[in-house]
């Protein structure tokens, strides 16, 4: 709205003057309006990008948080009103954008930002450790049916079981730590690797890396499917409220789903 008023300031001023209502613009200065509008534009861009519902957005939260935080830093020569606005924007930014480990993992899964240079070493290592834990959990997930539907495996003879255990324990001091190796093979190789990514489709990137990083690719799907905001789902509920109104309250669920699907596809096609 402010941007629209700023662009049409002269036209609005002339229209009000013709109607003898110019007093309605008292206290509105064009230079102040332009300065504040320009300051707020990055916030508008960030909101629009993080509200997207046709592409992953969780990885954008950390990037926009630090970009906006830098944008709010005091500038030399700022007028008094801008000093106040920047301070208030910084406070709201810290209150509304709470950065969690999930947001950090989303950024880590972007090849260009996997070094997490915006964080201190301690925070970076905490994110890497969390990625390793997720890799370990996915890697250890059972690939066989539950025990309730599996045929019981025959127990080995006691003598054979003891021999296997003895063979395993006798040389344990020289065994590799298989978990550490698995983690290093996935997470550390990704951290140290060099990748080409055009910055657009992060899901296609991880699909192409599913052979080199099979477990980390699964982790990426789990993390990147989380939306950054609830705006998309709220828009869907709002659309559903307009479909299921008082005069159309007996539509079956399948019809409602079809209408909402067509509405979404028509909007995305524009």
KEGURO-217138 format. One record per residue (C-alpha): x, y, z; residue in one letter; residue number from 1. Coordinates in steps of 0.2 Angstrom, whole numbers, plus 5000, padded with zeros to 4 digits. Last residue first. Example, Ala and Ser with C-alpha at 12.3 -4.5 7.8 and 13.67 -1.06 7.14 Angstrom:
     xx     yy     zz   type   seq
   5068   4995   5036      s     2
   5062   4978   5039      a     1
***
This chain:
     xx     yy     zz   type   seq
   4997   4911   4930      x   270
   4998   4892   4930      x   269
   5000   4891   4949      x   268
   4983   4900   4952      x   267
   4974   4888   4940      x   266
   4982   4873   4948      x   265
   4977   4879   4966      x   264
   4959   4882   4960      x   263
   4958   4865   4951      x   262
   4964   4856   4967      x   261
   4952   4866   4978      x   260
   4938   4861   4967      x   259
   4943   4843   4966      x   258
   4945   4842   4985      x   257
   4928   4849   4988      x   256
   4920   4837   4976      x   255
   4929   4822   4985      x   254
   4923   4829   5002      x   253
   4905   4829   4997      x   252
   4896   4845   4995      x   251
   4882   4848   5007      x   250
   4886   4865   5014      x   249
   4884   4875   4997      x   248
   4872   4889   5002      x   247
   4880   4892   5019      x   246
   4898   4892   5012      x   245
   4909   4877   5008      x   244
   4919   4884   4993      x   243
   4923   4901   5002      x   242
   4929   4892   5017      x   241
   4939   4880   5007      x   240
   4948   4895   4999      x   239
   4952   4902   5017      x   238
   4958   4884   5022      x   237
   4970   4884   5007      x   236
   4976   4901   5010      x   235
   4980   4896   5028      x   234
   4989   4881   5022      x   233
   5000   4891   5011      x   232
   5003   4905   5024      x   231
   5009   4892   5038      x   230
   5027   4898   5036      x   229
   5044   4890   5032      x   228
   5036   4874   5025      x   227
   5043   4857   5030      x   226
   5047   4847   5014      x   225
   5065   4852   5014      x   224
   5069   4843   5031      x   223
   5062   4825   5027      x   222
   5068   4826   5009      x   221
   5085   4831   5014      x   220
   5086   4817   5026      x   219
   5083   4805   5012      x   218
   5096   4813   5002      x   217
   5108   4811   5017      x   216
   5105   4792   5017      x   215
   5109   4789   4999      x   214
   5123   4802   4997      x   213
   5133   4797   4981      x   212
   5118   4788   4974      x   211
   5105   4801   4979      x   210
   5115   4815   4973      x   209
   5104   4819   4957      x   208
   5088   4818   4968      x   207
   5097   4830   4980      x   206
   5099   4843   4966      x   205
   5082   4840   4960      x   204
   5075   4844   4977      x   203
   5085   4860   4978      x   202
   5078   4867   4962      x   201
   5085   4885   4959      x   200
   5102   4889   4966      x   199
   5111   4883   4950      x   198
   5120   4870   4960      x   197
   5137   4863   4955      x   196
   5145   4854   4969      x   195
   5162   4854   4978      x   194
   5163   4841   4993      x   193
   5171   4844   5010      x   192
   5154   4846   5019      x   191
   5146   4832   5009      x   190
   5160   4821   5012      x   189
   5159   4825   5030      x   188
   5140   4821   5031      x   187
   5139   4805   5021      x   186
   5156   4795   5022      x   185
   5160   4803   5039      x   184
   5143   4797   5046      x   183
   5146   4779   5039      x   182
   5164   4779   5046      x   181
   5159   4785   5063      x   180
   5145   4772   5064      x   179
   5157   4758   5058      x   178
   5169   4762   5072      x   177
   5184   4751   5065      x   176
   5189   4736   5074      x   175
   5207   4735   5081      x   174
   5202   4733   5100      x   173
   5188   4722   5096      x   172
   5199   4707   5090      x   171
   5194   4694   5102      x   170
   5176   4700   5104      x   169
   5169   4696   5087      x   168
   5177   4679   5086      x   167
   5171   4675   5103      x   166
   5154   4680   5099      x   165
   5154   4669   5083      x   164
   5161   4654   5093      x   163
   5148   4656   5107      x   162
   5134   4656   5094      x   161
   5141   4641   5085      x   160
   5141   4631   5102      x   159
   5124   4636   5106      x   158
   5117   4630   5090      x   157
   5110   4645   5079      x   156
   5092   4650   5083      x   155
   5080   4648   5068      x   154
   5073   4664   5061      x   153
   5055   4667   5066      x   152
   5044   4671   5050      x   151
   5040   4689   5049      x   150
   5023   4697   5051      x   149
   5024   4701   5069      x   148
   5043   4705   5068      x   147
   5039   4720   5057      x   146
   5044   4719   5039      x   145
   5062   4721   5034      x   144
   5071   4738   5030      x   143
   5074   4742   5048      x   142
   5080   4760   5051      x   141
   5098   4761   5056      x   140
   5103   4772   5041      x   139
   5089   4784   5044      x   138
   5094   4786   5062      x   137
   5112   4787   5059      x   136
   5109   4800   5045      x   135
   5098   4810   5057      x   134
   5112   4809   5071      x   133
   5125   4815   5058      x   132
   5114   4830   5053      x   131
   5112   4834   5071      x   130
   5131   4834   5073      x   129
   5133   4845   5058      x   128
   5121   4857   5066      x   127
   5130   4857   5082      x   126
   5146   4859   5074      x   125
   5140   4875   5065      x   124
   5134   4882   5081      x   123
   5150   4880   5090      x   122
   5160   4887   5075      x   121
   5150   4903   5075      x   120
   5136   4905   5062      x   119
   5134   4915   5046      x   118
   5147   4905   5038      x   117
   5135   4890   5037      x   116
   5148   4879   5027      x   115
   5133   4871   5018      x   114
   5128   4888   5010      x   113
   5131   4885   4992      x   112
   5127   4866   4993      x   111
   5109   4870   5001      x   110
   5107   4856   5014      x   109
   5115   4866   5027      x   108
   5102   4880   5025      x   107
   5088   4867   5029      x   106
   5098   4860   5043      x   105
   5099   4878   5051      x   104
   5080   4880   5049      x   103
   5078   4863   5058      x   102
   5090   4868   5071      x   101
   5078   4883   5076      x   100
   5079   4901   5071      x    99
   5064   4911   5079      x    98
   5059   4924   5066      x    97
   5045   4934   5075      x    96
   5053   4940   5091      x    95
   5071   4943   5083      x    94
   5063   4952   5068      x    93
   5052   4962   5079      x    92
   5066   4969   5089      x    91
   5077   4973   5073      x    90
   5062   4981   5065      x    89
   5059   4992   5080      x    88
   5078   4998   5080      x    87
   5077   5001   5062      x    86
   5061   5011   5063      x    85
   5069   5022   5078      x    84
   5085   5026   5069      x    83
   5074   5029   5053      x    82
   5064   5042   5062      x    81
   5080   5051   5069      x    80
   5087   5053   5051      x    79
   5101   5041   5046      x    78
   5117   5049   5042      x    77
   5128   5033   5045      x    76
   5117   5018   5044      x    75
   5110   5008   5059      x    74
   5109   4989   5056      x    73
   5091   4984   5050      x    72
   5098   4978   5033      x    71
   5110   4967   5042      x    70
   5096   4958   5052      x    69
   5086   4957   5036      x    68
   5100   4948   5027      x    67
   5103   4937   5043      x    66
   5085   4932   5044      x    65
   5083   4930   5025      x    64
   5097   4917   5024      x    63
   5091   4908   5040      x    62
   5073   4906   5034      x    61
   5077   4902   5016      x    60
   5081   4884   5019      x    59
   5063   4880   5025      x    58
   5056   4887   5008      x    57
   5055   4871   4997      x    56
   5045   4875   4981      x    55
   5027   4876   4975      x    54
   5019   4883   4991      x    53
   5028   4900   4992      x    52
   5026   4910   5008      x    51
   5045   4911   5011      x    50
   5048   4920   4995      x    49
   5033   4932   4997      x    48
   5038   4936   5015      x    47
   5056   4939   5010      x    46
   5052   4951   4996      x    45
   5040   4961   5008      x    44
   5054   4962   5021      x    43
   5066   4968   5008      x    42
   5054   4982   5002      x    41
   5052   4989   5020      x    40
   5067   5001   5019      x    39
   5062   5007   5002      x    38
   5045   5011   5008      x    37
   5052   5020   5023      x    36
   5063   5031   5013      x    35
   5050   5035   4999      x    34
   5037   5040   5013      x    33
   5050   5051   5021      x    32
   5054   5060   5005      x    31
   5036   5061   5000      x    30
   5030   5069   5017      x    29
   5014   5065   5024      x    28
   5010   5076   5039      x    27
   4994   5083   5031      x    26
   4988   5073   5017      x    25
   4970   5073   5022      x    24
   4971   5092   5022      x    23
   4971   5092   5003      x    22
   4952   5089   5004      x    21
   4946   5103   4993      x    20
   4940   5090   4980      x    19
   4952   5097   4967      x    18
   4966   5096   4980      x    17
   4962   5078   4984      x    16
   4964   5073   4966      x    15
   4980   5083   4964      x    14
   4988   5075   4980      x    13
   4983   5058   4974      x    12
   4991   5061   4957      x    11
   5007   5068   4965      x    10
   5008   5053   4977      x     9
   5005   5040   4964      x     8
   5021   5030   4966      x     7
   5022   5033   4985      x     6
   5004   5028   4988      x     5
   5007   5012   4979      x     4
   5023   5008   4988      x     3
   5014   5012   5005      x     2
   5000   5000   5000      x     1
***
